[in-house]
Amino acid sequence: MKKSKITFMNLIFLPIFILSGCSSKTGSLPTATTYQSITTSVDDYQYLIGPGDSVSIFVWRNPDISGSFIVRPDGKVTTSLVEDVQVSGKTPTMLAREIEEKLSKYINNPRVTVSVNNFNGPLSEQVRVIGEAANPQAINYVEKMTLLDLMIAVGGLTEFASGNGAKLVRIVDGVQKTFTLKIDDLITEGDIAQNIDILPGDILIIPEAWF
C-alpha cells in the first residue's frame, strides 16, 4: 500500500482550505446571476477600469484638455483641469459622466467620451487560479468566460493535480462560499455539464492529489 504523500504544496494549501471552510458556506453551485457586483449576470458584463489601464479622455471642442492617461496604482489619474480623479472600479460611461460634472465648473455644458486601452481591470474583477495549474496566475475576466476557457488560459492541469477536488471561491449574496468543481471530468471525460460560468472575482484553487 502506498503511503499518503505530504509535500510542501500540501502544507501551503492546508491552511487555505481550513480558512475557506471556517469563513464560507458550501452548497450546490449557483447560477451565474447571484454574484454581488456591478456584474450580476454573464449577460450584462461591463468592463471596470483598473490600475495600469490607458484611459483616453476626449472633451468635445476642448482638445487642450483631452488626452491619454495611465491609471496610477492608487486608481487615479490627473487631467489638465481636474486633479486626482478616481477612475478605478468605474465603467468608461460612469467616468465620462463624472468628469462632465467636474468640468462643468470650468466649461459650459462639457461633453466627454472615455475609452480604454491596455486592459488590466481592478484586482477585484480578475479571476485567480492557484495550485496545480500548469501556469497559475490572475486572469483578466472576459465576457461570458467559462471554466474551460479559464483552464485553457492557464495551460490545463499538472500531472499532480486533483482536478475533481478543485474549489471555486465566490461571493454569493454578500457571503463567501466554496464549491467543488470536477475539472478532470470536464477535461478528460468531456463532461460539458461541468463547464460552469466564471464571474469576475472568482478564485479557483486546484489541490495536489494525495497518492
N, C-alpha and C positions, 0 to 999 in steps of 0.2 A: 504494500500500500504506500502511495506517495504521501509525503507529509505536506501540509499546507505551507506555502512559501510566504514568508514575511519579508518584504523588501522595503527599501527607503520610500518608494512611491506609496506603499500601503500605509506607512506611518504618516505620510503627508495627508492622504485622503481621509484617514480615520477621523481626525478632528472635524473635517468638513461635514461628514455625514452625521456626526454627533450633533454638531451645531444646527444643521438643517432640520434634524429630527426634533430638536428642542424648540425651534422657533417657527416651524411651519406645520401645516396640516397636509395629510396625504389624502388621495381620493382618485376618482376616475378623471382622466384627462379632460379638461373643459374644452368647449369650443373656443375659437379664437376671438370671440366677441366679449370676453369677460375681463380683458386686460385693462387696468386703470391707467390710462394715458391719454394724450391727445389723440392717439390712435386707438379706437375702440373696436376696430374690425379690420381684417385684411383688405376689405374693400374701400376703406376710407383713409388709407395711409397718407400722411402728409409729412414731408421731409422737414426736420428741425435742424436749424443751423447750429454748428458746434465749433469749438476752438480749432484753428488750423484751416478752416474754410476760407476761400477767397470770395468776398462779397462785393458785387458790383452795385453801386447805388447811383441811379440816374434821376436827376431832378430836372424836370421838363423846363426848358428855356433858361436853365442855370448851369451851363457846362462847367463853370468855375468851381462849383461845389459838388459836382458829380465826380465819381472815380471808383477805383477798386481798392478794397481794404482787406487785410488779413485779420481774421478774428484772433485776438490775443488769447493766451491760456486762461485769462480770467473771464473770457466770454464777451469781451467788449471791443468796440472799435472807436476811433476818434475821427470825426469828419471835420471839414473846414469850419463849420459853424456850430456843430454840436460835439462836445467832448464826452468821452466815456459813455457811449450808447451801449446798453446791454442788448446783445443780439442772440447769444446762445440760448437754445431752447425755444426759439420762436420760428414760425414759418416765414418765408420771404414776404408773404402778403401782410402778416401781422406786423413785421418790422417796417414795411413801407408805410402803413397807416400811422405807426408810432412816430416815424421820422417826419411825416407830414405835419403831425400835431406839434412837434418840437420846432420845426422850421416855420410854422405859421407866426411865430413871434418876430421873425425877420423878413419873411417873404409873404406876399399876398397870394392866398389860395395856391399853395405848392402842390405839385403832382409828382409823386415819387414811384419809381419802379425798382424792385430789388431782384437780382438774380444771383445764383450761387455757382461757384466752380470749385474744383478740387475737393470733392465731398469727403468729409470726415464724420460730421454729426457729433452731438454730445455723447459722452460715455454712457449716459443712462439709456440711450437709444441703440447702442451697439449690442450685438449678440456675442457672448463669450463662450468659448469652448475650451475646457481644461481637461487634463488627464491623458488617456491613451488614444488620442487622435494623432494621426501622422504629423500634423502641423497645428498644434493647439494655438489659438490666437483669438483676438477680438475681431469680429467681422462687422462691417458696416451693413446695417439692415437694408434689404431691398424689398420693395413692394411684393407681396404675395410669396415671400420666401417660405420654403418647406424644409422639413428635416433632411430630405435627400439633397436639396440644394446646399444646405449647410455642410453636410458630410463631404460633398464634392469640393467645397471651398477649402476644407481643412485636410483634404487628401485621404479621407477614409479613416479606418481604424488601424492600430498597430496589431501585430500578431499576439500581443499580450492582453488585448482589450477584452473586457466583458461587456460586449455591446448590448446584450439583453438586460444588463444590470445598470444601464445608464440612467441618470437622473436629470430631469428638467426642473429647474427652479424658476417659478413665475409668480408675479404678483396678481392675485385674483381678488377683486373687490377689496383692495387695500390690504390683503393678507398674503404673506409669503407662503406658497405651497410647493411641495415637491412631488413630482410624478415620475413613475418608472416608464422608460421607453424600451422598445425592443428593436435596437438598431441592427443586430445580427439578422433578425427575421426579415427586416426591410432589405438589407444589402445582399445577403446570401440566399434567402428564400424568395425574394421578390414579393414579399407580403406588403402590397401597396397600402393596406389599411393602416400600417404603422407610419405612413408618411404624413405626419401631422403638420399643421401650420405652425410656423415660428413667428414670434412677435418681438418688437423692439424691447430690449432689456432682458430677454431670456438668458439664462445661464445653463449650459449643458455640461454635466460632469460625467466623464467616462472613466470608470474604475478599471483597475487591473484585475484580471481573472486570478482566482485562487486555485492553483493546481495541486 
